[in-house]
Amino acid sequence: MVRAKTACGVVAGPAFVGAFTAIGARRAGYDWRRHPVSSLAIGPEGWTQRANFILIGGLYCIAAQGLSRSSRRAVGPSVVPALVFGAGSGLIGSGLFVTDPVAGFPSFEHGSEGAEGALPAQGGTREGRLHNLCAIPIFAGVPLAALTCAASGARGRAYLWAACCLGSAIGMTGAFVLFGAALGGQPRLAGRGGVFQRISIATGFGWLSALCLRALRQPRGE
């Protein structure tokens, strides 16, 4: 049962990326290079992305339970499964609370047509703010978990794993910062916010898959 739960974390990231890529390809007016993944959840057609958020979030919550009972040598301190569970909960919340229109998509929603970073109202809607709060345990929690594993790996002389964790933490955070700058209107990054967000997601969720694979390969115990 522990291995089955942990295996959920291996498939969750690739499934999430594959699903939102397919959903975005079929959505009229959606430009993956410019628009955030969360924008796919807006409107009547958004139920598929909302379901994607909730399903994948549930898989990560299950995986966190498996990681909490896996080898500490493979997984690191107990805070790591807790952070994974937080990321899963954040994804579920992202599906329950829909983001505000941004970067001109969808242009027919709440008068959102306009420049990059435009919101339907000053400060955004209450639901949109809740959605943004749900992103914190994802885009802050996953890099923090990776940094914790990097430190743990270095102490255990697993230097290759430590380097992988450190690189993933830096990569996910750096790409997310560029994503925010692009949506904020940085001229040199304009029109590429979606690219940076996808790099951030792929880096962080790819690391989560690697963590769960490492836990599956390591015999249980200290």
Buried (B, 14 or more C-beta within 10 A) or exposed (E): EBEEBBBBBBBBBEBBBEBBEEBBEEBEEBBBEBBBBBBBBBBEBBEBBBBBBBBBBBBBBBBBBBBBBBBBBBBBBEEBBBBBBBBBBBBBBBBBBBBBBBBBBBEEBEEBEBEBBBBBEEEBBEEBBBBBEBBEBBBBBBBBBBBBBBBBBBEBEBEEBBEBBBBBBBBBBBBBEBBBBBBEEBEEBBEBBBBBBBBBBBBBBBBBBBBBBBBBEBEEEE
